[in-house]
Amino acid sequence: GEDVEQSLFLSVREGDSSVINCTYTDSSSTYLYWYKQEPGAGLQLLTYIFSNMDMKQDQRLTVLLNKKDKHLSLRIADTQTGDSAIYFCAETPTGGGNKLTFGTGTQLKVEL
Amino acid sequence: GAVVSQHPSRVICKSGTSVKIECRSLDFQATTMFWYRQFPKQSLMLMATSNEGSKATYEQGVEKDKFLINHASLTLSTLTVTSAHPEDSSFYICSARVPGQVREQYFGPGTRLTVT
């Protein structure tokens, strides 16, 4: 079955870059996503990348995908206190229909 | 963007009672909605896929008689937790997919259920 792993916690200073990592096991993943969850709230889609891409940039966000190593990362430039949240990576496997398999989540704490 | 709402946002019920949670797509019609469960400091686990006009598809290990799903219209899916017990206390989140947009799911704000 699919397995998506993330480190549990990341702490950065305001203004620094944050890099959140994710590893997955399903090599047939078609789309990979990054979601943000603030306390007590639902999930907000930040960005996604198709599996035939290596990189995608969207304003302060950069997604890197290494298909060979099944490794996905999210880089947040100029991290702000409002970026403090839990970040989930997720994947949709080929033939998985609409299903999303979520990672374990990384709590990002931004300190002044 | 597409908006999904949930009601109620919080509910406390006594053990043995049933609770209904609503998930609505506000500005689009959703033929498919999803129900997730999230325990504290854990990831989201897909419980079931709700299809308008047909039976829901449940994930392995989810009791369909306990978690009743009804998707009677293109904008509303309901999850009823029957005979709730304290172990059912959790954060329940729904999502919906905009028809024709296969890449994105839009999530509701979640419902915090506490069973006493």
Interface residues (C-beta under 8 A of the other chain):
Chain A: Y31 Y35 G40 A41 G42 L43 Q44 L45 Y48 F88 G97 N98 K99 L100 T101 F102 G103 T104 G105
Chain B: V4 Q6 T32 F34 K41 Q42 S43 L44 M45 L46 T49 I93 S95 R97 V102 R103 E104 Q105 Y106 F107 G108 P109 G110 R112
